[in-house]
Amino acid sequence: MKIFVTDQDGNQHELEAIEGWQVMEIIRDHGLPIKAECGGACCCATCHVYVDPDWANKIYLMREDEDDMLDETFDREENSRLSCQIIMSEELDGLKVTLADSAKP
């Protein structure tokens, strides 16, 4: 499985993904610039990504705690999500996301 990540400088990365892992973990473990300060507990918004519009309907709806955390960011958009709340699955093979400026370390 793969995910495609565009970093804050516009560089695109094709990453090997593991089923059941948080998208945040995959991005972090490949060394891309993502803070992910709370380690995936949905207690911050430092793993903020923008989901490609073609994938928005394939990801489950966000919970209230994720929505609240995203409200704390200065660069929230309609397609904003916390990458720690997206769990990799076969259905998401090929997922495309862009790292938000607010996620940069």
C-alpha positions, 0 to 999 in steps of 0.5 A, spaced: 500 500 500 502 507 498 500 514 500 502 520 497 504 526 501 506 533 499 510 536 504 510 544 505 515 546 500 510 542 495 515 536 494 511 530 493 513 523 496 510 516 495 510 512 502 510 505 503 504 504 508 502 499 513 495 497 514 492 499 521 497 504 522 495 511 523 497 516 517 501 520 522 505 514 524 507 513 516 509 520 515 513 521 521 516 514 520 518 516 513 522 522 516 517 528 513 516 534 516 510 533 521 510 535 529 505 530 531 507 532 538 501 528 542 503 522 538 496 520 535 492 521 541 488 527 538 490 532 543 493 537 539 493 539 531 500 538 529 499 532 524 494 537 520 493 535 513 489 537 507 486 530 504 485 530 496 478 532 494 478 525 491 479 522 497 475 526 502 468 521 501 473 515 502 475 517 509 470 516 515 467 522 518 471 526 523 469 526 531 467 532 535 474 531 538 478 532 532 473 537 529 475 541 536 482 540 535 482 543 528 479 549 530 485 551 534 489 551 527 490 558 523 490 554 517 484 550 517 480 548 510 474 544 508 478 538 507 483 539 513 484 532 518 488 530 523 493 525 520 493 521 527 485 520 526 486 516 519 487 509 519 490 506 513 486 500 510 486 497 503 480 502 501 485 508 502 491 505 498 493 511 494 491 516 499 493 523 497 494 528 503 498 535 503 502 537 510 499 543 513 504 549 515 501 548 522 504 541 522 511 543 520 516 542 526 
